[in-house]
């Protein structure tokens, strides 16, 4: 026991001695100054999920973090120099996005690096729905094997989605927004989604759309006011589309006409029996709008603010009711911001009033801009025949603004202005600019009113460039153009009747055109649409036209403008380079 006590006493004494010792010299340890940096200056990321390497240099332990949760790291901490894997998750928005990466040794003393990631496209975000005629509303429609109904797919679809529709006939069963009766049933394109028809009726995974082989019909069954109604609100970078459908058998309301307002546009029951396009952006591709009969005003209605494209479409055999006067059997544009028609055929449409085919009339919607290219307008007529009905092919009226290029207007019939008629008022002017077109074989009832081209009032301005207007008749007599007294018009590098005009609008001495021997009937001459071709090597239409470069300059100055993709070719797709040919076809 005595020994233990002595040991404890010695230990306590040593401790006391140590407590009194001076350790003021601390030069044995000096902390390092942090040196931290990134080798890279930024990360520019793709829209898809992807890994990026980031090099860090440090003399001390570090950590790394980000202010956005769509950026992650491996590793997120370390010591000394390192290469970090930065994972940037897929951007599922339509906007570019940014983040900031921060690294530090001491919190608050950070070095930073910016990350910028590209926006997704609408197709990246799409849900795809699949529809068959025997699809079930109870199915989710997310595969061909679980195909749903078209009504259910449309109800589910949102901006950017895609609806794939198998061959067969589909009848609308849901009323237009704001309406209640079966007469108002329609396929409503309420959002900026796409509908694609033409898949086989028994489509399975991997099926490819072919609307020629697999006709897909949206059928109004002569019982609805609009087979299709496009009501989608405009959104930057987005649009609705219909591709590969036959739209037919729409009708109209003739008694008390109801309407609903969507996006500032009144959807009247009497307009747009096949398609009614409101204040939307939409592409109508590879479609046939046909056999919409017993209608009141237009198989197609393109209304105020619309931005629409019809490409590779057929608009045919549509007709207004014939027992009283109703205008426009084909397409009526009223207030369209821009309607583009390309590679289309408009044929055999009828109206008991004016404009059996195309009506460009800002009646309620204001200025109406239409650009027609590479299109044939033929065989349209007023029915029953009437001496004062205007515009068998196209009728441009108040607030109408038309540019037509590389197109054929042939074989149309009306009381006046069998091919194209232009009417305007001083306070509501209209204008038609006709470039590289062929207007031939049109007829009228009333002589002296321009079977080919009629200027019907002082407020309707017309400009004609590189265009052939010949072979148009009234009762067998030549009746190509009728100008209105004191109205504005211009003719350059064109042929009217048998007269050839130069760039200054003066007749070319010694040059004469004979439509009977120098121009073929309408036929298949290559390209997507029927055309008339020039006959004979000594044809003046081959010599006095505009060059491709002149047409390019002209097209870019017009409103609506067309670019070199249009001006450099003819209606069949043949090059105009090295040629100065008047008309729609350079052959």
C-alpha positions in Angstrom: 0.0 0.0 0.0 2.9 2.4 0.9 4.5 1.7 -2.5 1.2 2.6 -4.4 0.8 5.8 -2.4 4.4 6.9 -3.3 3.7 6.2 -7.0 0.6 8.4 -7.0 2.4 11.2 -5.2 5.2 11.2 -7.9 2.6 11.3 -10.7 0.8 14.3 -9.2 4.1 16.2 -8.8 5.0 15.6 -12.5 1.6 16.9 -13.6 2.0 20.0 -11.5 5.4 20.7 -13.0 4.0 20.3 -16.5 1.2 22.7 -15.9 3.7 25.5 -15.0 5.9 25.0 -18.1 5.8 27.8 -20.9 4.8 26.5 -24.4 4.6 29.9 -26.1 6.6 28.8 -29.2 4.0 27.6 -31.7 6.1 27.9 -34.9 6.0 24.1 -35.4 2.6 24.3 -37.4 1.6 26.8 -40.1 -1.8 26.1 -41.9 -1.6 26.1 -45.8 -3.4 28.9 -47.7 -6.3 27.2 -49.8 -5.5 27.0 -53.5 -8.7 25.8 -55.4 -9.7 26.2 -59.0 -11.5 24.5 -62.0 -9.5 23.7 -65.1 -12.7 24.2 -67.3 -14.5 27.5 -67.4 -18.0 26.3 -68.0 -20.2 23.3 -69.0 -22.5 23.5 -72.0 -24.8 20.5 -71.8 -27.0 18.8 -74.3 -30.7 18.4 -73.6 -30.4 14.7 -72.9 -28.9 13.1 -69.7 -25.1 13.0 -70.1 -21.9 12.9 -68.0 -19.2 15.5 -68.3 -15.7 15.5 -66.8 -14.7 18.4 -64.6 -11.1 18.8 -63.4 -10.4 20.4 -60.0 -7.1 21.5 -58.6 -6.6 21.9 -54.8 -3.9 21.7 -52.2 -6.4 20.9 -49.4 -9.6 18.8 -48.9 -12.6 20.2 -50.8 -16.3 19.8 -51.4 -18.4 20.5 -54.4 -22.2 21.3 -54.7 -24.7 22.8 -57.1 -27.6 25.2 -56.7 -29.9 23.0 -58.9 -30.8 19.4 -58.2 -30.5 18.3 -61.8 -26.7 18.4 -61.5 -24.9 15.7 -59.5 -21.3 14.7 -58.8 -19.1 11.7 -58.3 -17.3 12.2 -56.1 -18.7 15.2 -54.3 -15.7 15.7 -52.0 -12.0 14.8 -52.0 -8.4 15.9 -51.3 -6.0 17.4 -53.8 -6.3 17.4 -57.6 -9.2 15.3 -59.0 -11.4 14.6 -62.0 -15.1 14.7 -61.2 -17.9 13.2 -63.2 -20.7 15.7 -63.5 -24.1 14.2 -64.4 -26.6 16.6 -66.0 -30.1 15.2 -66.1 -32.3 15.5 -69.2 -34.0 18.9 -69.6 -37.7 18.2 -69.8 -38.8 21.8 -70.4 -39.0 23.9 -73.5 -36.6 26.5 -72.1 -32.8 26.6 -71.8 -31.8 26.3 -68.2 -28.7 27.3 -66.1 -27.1 26.2 -62.9 -24.0 27.2 -60.9 -21.4 24.7 -59.5 -19.5 25.7 -56.4 -16.4 24.2 -54.8 -14.8 25.2 -51.5 -12.3 24.4 -48.9 -13.7 26.9 -46.5 -17.4 27.4 -46.7 -18.2 30.8 -48.1 -14.9 31.1 -50.0 -16.2 29.4 -53.1 -15.0 29.1 -56.7 -17.9 28.7 -59.2 -18.5 27.4 -62.7 -21.7 27.9 -64.8 -23.7 25.2 -66.5 -26.0 25.9 -69.4 -28.3 23.2 -70.8 -30.2 23.2 -74.1 -34.0 23.2 -74.1 -35.9 20.1 -74.9 -38.0 20.1 -78.1 -41.7 19.4 -78.0 -41.2 15.9 -79.4 -38.9 15.0 -76.5 -41.7 15.5 -74.1 -44.4 13.8 -76.0 -46.7 11.1 -74.8 -47.7 8.9 -77.8 -51.3 7.6 -78.0 -52.5 4.8 -80.3 -56.0 4.6 -81.7 -57.9 1.9 -83.6 -61.5 1.7 -84.7 -62.0 -1.1 -82.2 -60.0 0.6 -79.5 -61.5 0.8 -76.0 -62.0 3.9 -73.9 -60.9 1.8 -70.9 -57.4 1.2 -72.4 -54.6 3.7 -71.8 -53.7 3.9 -75.6 -50.0 3.9 -74.9 -49.3 1.0 -77.3 -51.0 -0.5 -80.3 -51.9 -3.5 -78.2 -53.7 -1.2 -75.7 -55.3 1.1 -78.4 -57.9 3.5 -77.2 -60.7 5.5 -79.0 -59.9 8.7 -80.9 -62.2 10.6 -78.6 -60.3 9.4 -75.5 -56.9 10.0 -77.0 -57.9 13.6 -77.9 -59.3 14.1 -74.4 -56.0 13.0 -72.9 -53.6 14.7 -75.3 -51.6 17.7 -74.2 -49.2 20.2 -75.9 -46.5 18.3 -77.7 -48.2 14.9 -77.6 -48.8 12.6 -80.7 -51.8 10.6 -81.6 -51.3 7.7 -84.0 -54.5 6.6 -85.8 -55.0 3.3 -87.6 -57.0 3.1 -90.9 -60.7 3.1 -90.8 -63.6 5.6 -90.3 -64.1 7.7 -87.2 -67.2 9.8 -86.4 -67.0 12.6 -83.8 -68.9 12.1 -80.6 -67.9 15.0 -78.3 -69.3 18.5 -78.7 -67.1 21.5 -79.3 -66.1 23.3 -76.1 -69.1 25.5 -75.1 -71.6 23.7 -77.2 -73.9 20.8 -76.2 -75.8 19.3 -79.1 -74.9 16.3 -81.4 -74.8 18.8 -84.3 -71.7 20.3 -82.5 -69.8 17.0 -82.2 -66.3 17.4 -83.6 -62.7 16.3 -83.3 -61.4 19.3 -81.4 -57.7 20.0 -81.6 -57.7 21.8 -78.2 -54.0 21.7 -77.6 -50.8 21.8 -79.7 -50.6 18.1 -80.3 -50.2 16.1 -83.6 -52.5 13.6 -85.1 -51.0 11.2 -87.7 -53.3 8.9 -89.8 -52.5 6.2 -92.3 -51.4 3.3 -90.1 -52.6 -0.2 -91.0 -55.9 -1.2 -89.4 -54.1 -4.0 -87.6 -51.1 -1.9 -86.7 -48.6 -3.3 -84.2 -45.3 -2.1 -82.8 -43.1 -0.7 -85.6 -46.0 0.1 -88.0 -45.3 2.9 -90.5 -47.9 5.5 -91.6 -49.0 5.4 -95.3 -52.2 7.4 -95.8 -52.4 6.4 -99.5 -52.5 2.7 -98.6 -54.4 3.0 -95.3 -57.1 5.6 -95.7 -58.0 7.1 -92.3 -61.3 9.0 -92.4 -62.7 11.6 -90.1 -66.3 11.4 -91.1 -69.0 13.9 -90.2 -71.7 11.5 -91.4 -73.5 14.6 -92.8 -74.6 15.3 -89.2 -72.1 17.8 -87.7 -71.2 21.4 -88.3 -67.4 20.9 -88.2 -65.7 17.6 -88.6 -62.5 19.1 -87.2 -62.2 22.2 -85.1 -58.7 23.6 -84.2 -58.9 25.7 -81.0 -55.4 25.3 -79.6 -54.0 28.4 -78.1 -50.9 29.8 -79.7 -47.6 29.0 -77.9 -44.1 29.9 -78.8 -42.3 27.1 -80.7 -45.4 24.9 -80.7 -48.2 24.1 -83.2 -50.9 21.6 -83.8 -50.9 19.3 -86.9 -53.0 16.8 -88.8 -51.2 14.5 -91.2 -52.7 11.8 -93.4 -56.4 12.1 -93.0 -59.5 12.2 -95.2 -61.9 14.8 -93.7 -65.4 14.4 -95.2 -69.2 14.6 -94.9 -69.4 17.8 -92.8 -72.6 19.8 -93.0 -73.8 23.1 -91.7 -76.6 24.7 -89.6 -79.1 26.6 -91.8 -81.7 27.6 -89.3 -81.0 29.6 -86.2 -77.2 29.6 -86.1 -75.4 29.2 -82.8 -71.8 29.8 -81.9 -69.2 29.6 -79.1 -66.2 31.9 -78.6 -62.8 30.2 -78.2 -59.6 32.2 -78.2 -61.4 35.3 -79.3 -62.9 33.6 -82.4 -66.6 32.9 -82.8 -67.0 29.3 -84.0 -70.3 29.7 -85.9 -72.2 26.5 -86.8 -72.5 27.8 -90.4 -68.8 28.0 -91.2 -66.1 25.4 -91.8 -68.0 22.2 -92.3 -64.9 20.2 -92.8 -62.3 22.1 -90.8 -62.7 25.3 -88.7 -59.3 26.8 -87.7 -59.5 29.5 -85.0 -56.7 31.7 -83.6 -54.2 28.8 -83.7 -51.0 27.7 -85.4 -51.6 24.5 -87.3 -50.2 22.4 -90.2 -52.6 20.4 -92.3 -50.4 17.9 -94.2 -51.2 15.1 -96.7 -54.9 15.5 -96.1 -58.0 15.3 -98.3 -60.9 17.6 -97.4 -63.6 16.2 -99.7 -67.3 15.7 -100.0 -68.4 18.2 -97.5 -71.8 19.0 -99.2 -75.0 20.8 -98.4 -72.8 23.3 -96.5 -73.4 27.0 -95.9 -70.1 28.8 -95.9 -66.8 27.0 -96.6 -65.7 23.4 -96.2 -62.6 25.0 -94.6 -62.7 28.2 -92.5 -59.4 29.9 -91.5 -60.3 32.6 -89.1 -58.8 35.7 -87.3 -55.2 35.4 -86.2 -54.7 31.9 -87.6 -51.3 30.8 -88.9 -52.0 27.8 -91.0 -50.2 25.7 -93.6 -51.9 23.3 -96.1 -49.3 21.2 -97.7 -49.8 18.4 -100.2 -53.6 18.4 -99.7 -56.6 17.9 -101.9 -59.7 20.1 -101.4 -62.3 18.7 -103.8 -66.0 18.0 -104.4 -67.2 20.3 -101.6 -70.4 22.3 -102.3 -72.7 24.7 -100.7 -76.5 24.1 -100.6 -77.8 25.1 -104.0 -81.4 26.1 -103.3 -80.4 29.6 -102.2 -77.3 31.8 -102.3 -74.4 30.6 -100.1 -70.8 31.7 -100.7 -67.7 29.6 -100.8 -67.7 25.8 -101.3 -64.0 25.3 -100.7 -61.8 27.5 -98.4 -62.7 30.8 -96.8 -59.9 32.8 -95.1 -61.1 35.7 -92.9 -58.5 37.6 -90.9 -55.8 34.9 -91.1 -52.4 36.2 -90.0 -50.9 34.0 -92.6 -52.4 31.1 -94.6 -49.9 29.2 -96.7 -51.1 26.7 -99.3 -48.4 24.6 -101.1 -48.5 21.6 -103.4 -52.2 21.4 -103.2 -55.1 20.7 -105.6 -58.4 22.5 -105.3 -60.9 21.0 -107.8 -64.6 20.6 -108.5 -65.8 22.7 -105.6 -69.1 24.5 -106.0 -71.0 27.4 -104.5 -74.4 28.9 -105.2 -73.0 32.3 -104.4 -69.5 33.8 -105.1 -66.1 32.1 -104.7 -66.9 28.4 -105.2 -63.3 27.5 -104.4 -61.1 30.0 -102.5 -62.4 33.1 -100.8 -59.9 35.7 -99.4 -62.2 38.1 -97.6 -61.5 39.9 -94.3 -65.1 40.3 -93.6 -65.0 40.3 -89.8 -61.3 39.4 -89.1 -59.5 42.2 -90.8 -56.5 41.9 -93.1 -56.2 38.4 -94.5 -52.8 37.3 -95.7 -52.6 34.3 -98.1 -49.6 32.8 -99.9 -50.3 30.1 -102.5 -47.5 28.2 -104.2 -47.1 25.2 -106.5 -50.9 24.6 -106.5 -53.5 23.8 -109.1 -57.0 25.3 -108.9 -59.3 23.7 -111.5 -62.8 22.8 -112.4 -64.5 24.9 -109.7 -67.8 26.5 -110.6 -70.8 28.5 -109.5 -73.8 26.2 -109.3 -76.4 26.9 -110.4 -75.0 29.2 -113.0 -75.4 32.9 -112.4 -74.3 35.9 -114.5 -73.1 38.0 -111.5 -71.2 35.6 -109.3 -67.5 36.4 -109.1 -64.3 34.4 -108.7 -64.6 30.8 -110.0 -61.1 29.9 -108.8 -60.1 32.6 -106.3 -62.1 35.7 -105.1 -60.1 38.3 -103.3 -62.3 40.8 -101.5 -62.0 43.6 -98.9 -58.9 43.3 -96.6 -57.7 40.4 -98.7 -54.0 40.2 -99.5 -52.9 37.4 -101.9 -49.6 36.3 -103.3 -49.8 33.4 -105.7 -46.7 31.9 -107.3 -45.9 28.8 -109.5 -49.5 27.9 -109.7 -52.1 26.9 -112.3 -55.7 28.3 -112.4 -57.5 26.4 -115.2 -61.0 25.4 -116.2 -62.9 27.3 -113.5 -66.3 28.9 -114.3 -68.3 31.8 -112.8 -70.5 34.7 -113.8 -67.4 37.1 -113.8 -63.7 36.6 -113.1 -63.7 32.9 -113.9 -60.1 32.3 -112.8 -59.4 35.1 -110.3 -61.4 38.1 -109.3 -60.2 41.0 -107.1 -62.6 43.4 -105.5 -61.8 46.1 -102.8 -63.0 49.4 -101.4 -61.0 52.6 -100.9 -61.4 52.2 -97.1 -61.0 48.4 -97.2 -58.5 47.7 -100.1 -57.5 44.4 -101.4 -54.5 43.2 -103.4 -53.4 40.3 -105.5 -49.8 39.7 -106.7 -49.6 36.9 -109.3 -46.1 35.5 -110.1 -45.1 32.8 -112.5 -48.6 31.4 -112.9 -50.6 30.0 -115.7 -54.3 31.1 -115.9 -56.0 29.4 -118.8 -59.2 27.7 -119.9 -61.4 29.5 -117.5 -64.8 30.7 -118.6 -67.5 33.2 -117.6 -71.2 33.8 -118.2 -70.9 37.6 -118.7 -68.7 38.9 -121.5 -66.1 41.6 -120.8 -65.6 40.6 -117.2 -62.3 38.8 -117.3 -62.8 35.0 -117.7 -59.1 34.7 -116.7 -58.6 37.7 -114.4 -61.1 40.3 -113.3 -60.4 43.6 -111.5 -63.8 44.3 -110.1 -63.4 47.6 -108.3 -61.1 50.6 -107.8 -60.0 49.3 -104.4 -58.6 46.0 -105.7 -55.0 46.3 -106.8 -53.4 43.7 -109.1 -49.7 43.0 -110.0 -48.9 40.4 -112.6 -45.3 39.1 -113.1 -43.9 36.4 -115.3 -47.5 35.1 -115.8 -49.4 33.6 -118.7 -53.1 34.6 -118.9 -54.5 33.2 -122.2 -57.2 31.0 -123.6 -59.9 32.2 -121.2 -63.3 32.7 -122.9 -66.9 33.8 -122.7 -69.2 32.0 -125.1 -66.1 30.8 -127.0 -64.7 34.4 -127.5 -61.4 35.5 -125.9 -62.0 37.2 -122.6 -58.7 37.0 -120.7 -58.5 40.1 -118.5 -60.8 43.0 -117.4 -59.2 46.0 -115.8 -61.3 48.4 -113.7 -61.2 52.1 -114.7 -58.8 54.1 -112.5 -57.8 51.0 -110.5 -54.1 50.2 -109.8 -52.5 47.4 -111.8 -49.2 46.4 -113.2 -48.1 43.9 -115.8 -44.4 42.9 -116.3 -42.8 40.0 -118.3 -46.1 38.4 -118.9 -48.5 37.3 -121.6 -52.2 38.4 -121.7 -54.2 36.9 -124.5 -51.9 37.0 -127.5 -49.8 40.0 -126.4 -46.4 39.6 -124.9 -45.3 42.3 -122.3 -41.8 43.2 -121.4 -40.4 44.3 -118.0 -41.8 47.8 -118.5 -45.3 46.6 -119.3 -45.0 47.5 -122.9 -46.1 45.1 -125.8 -43.2 43.4 -127.5 -43.3 44.1 -131.2 -43.5 41.1 -133.4 -44.1 38.6 -130.5 -47.5 36.9 -130.4 -48.9 34.0 -128.4 -51.5 31.5 -129.6 -53.1 29.5 -126.8 -54.5 26.9 -129.1 -51.1 25.9 -130.5 -48.7 27.0 -127.8 -50.3 25.7 -124.5 -51.4 22.2 -123.6 -54.5 21.2 -121.8 -54.3 20.5 -118.1 -52.6 17.2 -117.5 -50.0 15.2 -115.6 -46.6 16.7 -116.4 -44.6 15.7 -113.4 -44.8 17.1 -109.9 -47.5 16.7 -107.3 -50.2 18.6 -109.2 -51.6 18.8 -112.8 -50.3 21.6 -115.0 -50.4 23.0 -118.5 -47.1 23.0 -120.5 -45.8 25.2 -123.3 -45.8 23.8 -126.8 -43.3 24.6 -129.6 -39.7 25.8 -129.5 -40.6 29.2 -131.0 -43.0 29.9 -128.2 -42.5 33.6 -127.0 -43.3 32.4 -123.4 -39.9 30.7 -123.4 -38.1 34.0 -124.1 -39.6 37.0 -122.5 -39.9 36.0 -118.9 -38.0 36.7 -115.7 -34.8 35.0 -114.7 -34.4 33.0 -111.5 -32.4 35.7 -109.9 -35.0 38.4 -110.8 -37.7 36.2 -109.3 -35.7 35.7 -106.2 -35.4 39.4 -105.6 -39.1 39.9 -106.3 -40.2 37.2 -104.0 -38.2 38.5 -101.1 -39.8 42.0 -101.4 -43.4 40.8 -101.4 -45.7 40.5 -98.4 -46.3 37.7 -97.8 -42.8 36.9 -99.1 -41.5 33.7 -100.7 -37.9 32.6 -100.8 -35.5 31.0 -103.2 -36.8 27.6 -102.5 -40.0 28.7 -104.4 -38.6 31.2 -106.9 -35.8 28.9 -108.2 -38.1 26.2 -109.4 -41.4 25.8 -111.4 -44.6 24.1 -110.3 -43.3 20.7 -111.2 -40.0 21.2 -109.3 -37.9 21.8 -112.4 -35.2 24.4 -112.1 -35.6 27.9 -113.6 -31.9 28.5 -113.6 -30.7 29.6 -117.0 -34.3 30.1 -118.3 -36.6 33.1 -118.7 -39.9 31.2 -119.1 -43.3 32.8 -118.5 -45.9 30.7 -116.6 -46.0 28.0 -114.0 -44.0 25.4 -115.9 -40.7 25.8 -117.7 -40.9 22.6 -119.9 
